[in-house]
Amino acid sequence: MSYDFSRLSILVVEESLLMRELMRDILREFNIREVTEVSKPEVAYDLLVKRPYDLMFIDWSPDCDGLTLLKRIRQEKKAPRR
């Protein structure tokens, strides 16, 4: 059985440039071509308001507060796909 992931859109929220590049390279190995990378949760939220993503990978390090981003997405009524 073969899966076609080429139409997925992925958002990677990760402070470290090296980790963002690694995630992008891994996702591209699965034929996922639409990978958006950001280093700040605030930027990620702004992107989410403009368009939905199929999947997000979010850093939870002290300098990249992914938990606050998830809470914001779930609590704000204007947030897409709460």
C-alpha positions as CSV (number, residue, x, y, z in Angstrom):
1,M,0.0,0.0,0.0
2,S,1.3,3.4,-0.9
3,Y,0.2,6.8,0.6
4,D,0.2,10.1,-1.2
5,F,1.3,12.9,1.2
6,S,2.0,15.4,-1.6
7,R,-1.1,17.5,-0.9
8,L,-0.5,18.0,2.8
9,S,0.4,21.4,4.1
10,I,2.6,21.4,7.2
11,L,3.6,24.2,9.6
12,V,6.8,23.7,11.6
13,V,7.2,26.1,14.6
14,E,10.7,25.6,15.8
15,E,13.2,28.1,17.2
16,S,16.3,26.3,16.0
17,L,17.1,26.8,12.3
18,L,18.9,23.5,12.3
19,M,15.9,21.6,13.6
20,R,13.6,23.4,11.2
21,E,15.8,22.4,8.3
22,L,15.9,18.8,9.6
23,M,12.1,18.6,9.9
24,R,11.7,20.1,6.4
25,D,14.1,17.5,4.9
26,I,12.4,14.6,6.7
27,L,9.0,15.8,5.5
28,R,10.2,16.2,2.0
29,E,11.4,12.6,2.0
30,F,7.7,11.7,2.5
31,N,6.9,13.8,-0.7
32,I,5.4,16.6,1.4
33,R,6.1,19.7,-0.7
34,E,4.3,22.4,1.2
35,V,6.3,22.9,4.4
36,T,6.2,26.3,6.1
37,E,8.8,27.0,8.7
38,V,8.7,29.7,11.4
39,S,10.7,30.4,14.5
40,K,8.1,32.3,16.6
41,P,4.7,31.1,17.8
42,E,3.2,34.6,17.2
43,V,4.1,34.3,13.5
44,A,2.6,30.8,13.4
45,Y,-0.7,32.1,14.8
46,D,-0.8,34.9,12.2
47,L,-0.3,32.3,9.4
48,L,-3.0,30.1,10.9
49,V,-5.5,32.9,10.8
50,K,-4.8,33.4,7.1
51,R,-4.9,29.8,6.1
52,P,-5.4,26.3,7.6
53,Y,-2.7,23.7,7.7
54,D,-3.2,20.0,7.8
55,L,-0.6,19.3,10.5
56,M,1.6,21.4,12.8
57,F,4.9,20.5,14.6
58,I,5.4,22.9,17.5
59,D,8.5,23.4,19.7
60,W,7.8,23.5,23.4
61,S,11.2,24.8,24.5
62,P,11.4,27.6,27.1
63,D,12.3,30.1,24.3
64,C,9.5,28.9,21.9
65,D,6.3,28.6,23.9
66,G,4.3,26.2,21.9
67,L,1.9,25.4,24.7
68,T,0.7,29.1,24.8
69,L,0.2,28.9,21.0
70,L,-2.0,25.8,21.4
71,K,-4.0,27.4,24.2
72,R,-4.5,30.5,22.0
73,I,-5.7,28.4,19.1
74,R,-8.2,26.5,21.2
75,Q,-9.5,29.5,23.1
76,E,-9.9,32.3,20.5
77,K,-13.1,32.1,18.6
78,K,-11.5,33.5,15.4
79,A,-8.8,30.8,15.4
80,P,-9.4,28.3,12.6
81,R,-9.8,24.7,13.3
82,R,-9.8,25.1,17.1
